[in-house]
Amino acid sequence: MTASISSTGVLQQWDRIYGASGYKIFERDITGNPSPLPAFSELPLPLPGDHWYSGWGTAGHTYQYEVAAARGTTETSPSSPVTITMPASEPTAEAPTNITVTPSQGTNSISLSWSQPTGNPNDSSISGYRVFWFDQNSSCPGGVLSEAATSTTSYTITGLISGHMYSLALASVNDAGVGPLGGAPAAFLRYPADLALRAFRLRLLDLLGRPRPAQPHSLDAAAFGGALWLERLPSARPVRGHGR
């Protein structure tokens, strides 16, 4: 891993690892060389590529960065840390605060809202925000870090996939560029309730040895003759269902 100062902040680069679905970035502020050194904090979401523009840190502070390759719930040991000191000026704004996430079940969308930060002199110059999301269930390789821009303090991500988990993050934008990321709670999109109910009813028909209807959307109570008795399930006592 390497780190360098670019026109938009710190540029972190690393080599790709075969079989990795994403890369986790860790950072810590070691200004003044404290003892013991603070623990590393993890970037809010994994990255699918081989570089990341992480924006600016606190002016004049010294940072260390590490990277680890990840796939699913497993990851490699972090790389050796690289160290870099920020310039004397800090032009970008802080990350948004009070981030809330609301998955809209059944519509394949996630709504986010947040507050403008106020703890930094540059926060008053915010002109917009960037929303980032990553599908944790994406194919490997092939994962893409998606992003969108907005000038308001809310945004709805659409076109997502039911049954998938999404990592989310936000950043403020001003004339100096995109600021540091603020992590948002990960969101899981559940299957629409009607689809789950249809799947359950189809399974009941299979267990009863009854034919499935030609049109799955016609799976109403009449398809089961009202109440059901599942008397032939292996190692199970009769279960009464109401078909609705």
VENPEPE-V577458 format. One record per residue. N is the residue number from 1. NEAR is the number of other ideal C-beta (glycine too) atoms within 12 Angstrom. Layout:
BEGIN
n = <N/N>
near = <NEAR/NEAR>
END
This chain:
BEGIN
n = <1/2/3/4/5/6/7/8/9/10/11/12/13/14/15/16/17/18/19/20/21/22/23/24/25/26/27/28/29/30/31/32/33/34/35/36/37/38/39/40/41/42/43/44/45/46/47/48/49/50/51/52/53/54/55/56/57/58/59/60/61/62/63/64/65/66/67/68/69/70/71/72/73/74/75/76/77/78/79/80/81/82/83/84/85/86/87/88/89/90/91/92/93/94/95/96/97/98/99/100/101/102/103/104/105/106/107/108/109/110/111/112/113/114/115/116/117/118/119/120/121/122/123/124/125/126/127/128/129/130/131/132/133/134/135/136/137/138/139/140/141/142/143/144/145/146/147/148/149/150/151/152/153/154/155/156/157/158/159/160/161/162/163/164/165/166/167/168/169/170/171/172/173/174/175/176/177/178/179/180/181/182/183/184/185/186/187/188/189/190/191/192/193/194/195/196/197/198/199/200/201/202/203/204/205/206/207/208/209/210/211/212/213/214/215/216/217/218/219/220/221/222/223/224/225/226/227/228/229/230/231/232/233/234/235/236/237/238/239/240/241/242/243/244>
near = <32/23/32/20/22/21/16/23/33/39/24/35/24/30/16/20/25/11/15/28/32/40/38/37/44/33/37/27/25/25/20/12/15/13/7/8/17/19/15/22/20/25/33/32/36/40/37/32/24/22/24/37/30/36/38/38/36/28/21/17/25/27/35/32/38/31/40/28/31/31/24/17/11/16/24/20/14/25/26/16/24/27/24/30/24/27/21/12/16/27/29/39/37/35/39/41/24/18/34/21/32/21/33/20/22/18/20/25/23/39/27/36/24/32/23/32/30/17/16/26/17/30/26/16/22/35/23/25/39/36/42/39/42/38/35/30/22/25/15/23/19/15/28/19/34/25/24/26/18/26/16/19/23/24/31/23/35/18/17/31/24/27/21/26/27/37/38/43/43/46/43/44/34/29/17/27/29/38/40/41/39/32/28/35/22/24/34/22/32/22/21/18/14/18/20/18/22/23/19/21/31/23/19/30/25/16/22/23/12/19/10/20/17/9/10/17/14/16/27/19/17/12/26/26/16/14/15/26/20/23/15/15/18/8/5/11/11/12/16/14/25/15/23/16>
END
